[in-house]
Amino acid sequence: MNRIANLPSTKEFQKIDAAHHVHPFSDMAELNQTGSRVIVKGDGIFLYDNDGAKFLDAMSGLWCVNIGYGRSELAKAAEKQMQKLPFYNTFFGTTHPPVINLSEKISSIAPKHLNHVFFSSSGSEANDTNIRLVRHFWATYGKPTKKIIISRLNAYHGSSLGSASLGGMKSMHSQGGMPIPDIIHIDQPYWYAEGGNMSPNDFGIMRAKELETKIMEIGSDNIAAFIAEPIQGAGGVIIPPETYWPEIQRICEEHNILLIADEVICGFGRTGNWFGSDTFSIKPDLMTIAKGLSSGYQPIGGSIISDRVASVLETKGGEFCHGYTYSGHPVAAAVACENIRILQEENIISSVRDETGPYLKEKWAELSNHPLVGEARSLGMLGAIELSPEPKSRASFKAAEGTAGLITRNICIRNGLIMRHVYDKMIISPPLIITTYEIDNLMSLVWKCLDEAKMVLEEKGLMSVGNRRTQ
Ligand SMILES: *Cc1c(COP(=O)(O)O)cnc(C)c1O
């Protein structure tokens, strides 16, 4: 594709952007010096920048464009709804067809015991809703002391004050006032970096039992819920050992703690089923959704609520003093409905489960033979590579954490591949519509970029070993 006519030059765009636009999760001084990438168009799994360069978007935007770019059906659904009723609220005893349809549709695809939805415009807002909802539930239930929420280090649950407190990102908490009171963090099931010489399955049990230890310590009468992503996304696509989730489920049930599955990334097909909870046989009381719900075409999120929680709130809860102007926004809801229709009718999720997911898994696993790779793991349309200067000991780099990852990320972008780095992990989350042919293209780009990265790291003297994770 050539440059799109009539747009300012990239330099001009970057200058205005630097002067007026404050970017999320960015060092402004650094960014304004290098200049932002100006993306102008998307089509399928590809993005194009203002100079006409083409990128294979292995991140689905930000984990969200599940059905790929450029689906005109969603644009039409938005236009139709905007013409008819662009906005009305769902407060004060009002509703409208798009939110009714979407609530029913979500209930029909969610696990059987989840049949109610509270809407927001993002995952962060939905997790803030969850904090209030679980406390309101226990107060209504007659157990008002059950307030504490247990989460995990290196979890990501959003960026508002409440959701960032639920998250376990030290870099976020260090910028003041977080976590808010009554949120506690335990360790994560991250075997590669923290499992040492244990087997993954023993390690999974050990990390799950930390939840039980913590519950004993604070008393289940003080604990409202445990929240976790089925697979940690932003933390670096951390796929828990298979022993982890069954043990967590047992502990939550035995100690009467609500279980919140944050499905913002895993939901809507990413793991080859509608929800990560289906893939890991989790029975959550609440599920957080956003991102893939609309494939990112409109900002919308929500909390899906179990029958047990909903029935208590419905019969004895009184007014739940909480809501967003845009809860159940009609245009966003209409677009989400259309997105779900496409996921269903085009069998996109079963293709991930039966065809493209297993295909990616096979090809991705071969990366573990690369001399820069300590581990290559994947599930459905999620994958991670652990970069290592000494793969067999799962060693970290001696250089500051993230140096090798950033260098590799920049090499990927120069080669037309959008792959993200989380410290020294490289991660992908491609659109669910990626074909096996496109996976081959993705894989040859990944191999090429890793070869180049190894050369550059050697040239820069960055291959020295830091910590060995195993003997
Ligand atoms: C992205 C994300 C969120 C936050 O969603 P926003 O729409 O960015 O507010 C919450 N939880 C998980 C697991 C996420 O990946």
The ligand as an ORCA input file, in Angstrom:
! r2SCAN-3c Opt
* xyz 0 1
  C      -6.738     -4.803     29.582
  C      -7.118     -5.499     30.812
  C      -7.943     -4.880     31.772
  C      -8.318     -3.441     31.681
  O      -9.139     -3.167     30.604
  P      -9.248     -1.650     30.075
  O     -10.312     -1.743     29.041
  O      -7.898     -1.268     29.561
  O      -9.645     -0.812     31.225
  C      -8.366     -5.628     32.848
  N      -8.014     -6.910     32.990
  C      -7.213     -7.537     32.100
  C      -6.875     -8.972     32.313
  C      -6.722     -6.842     31.000
  O      -5.902     -7.450     30.143
*
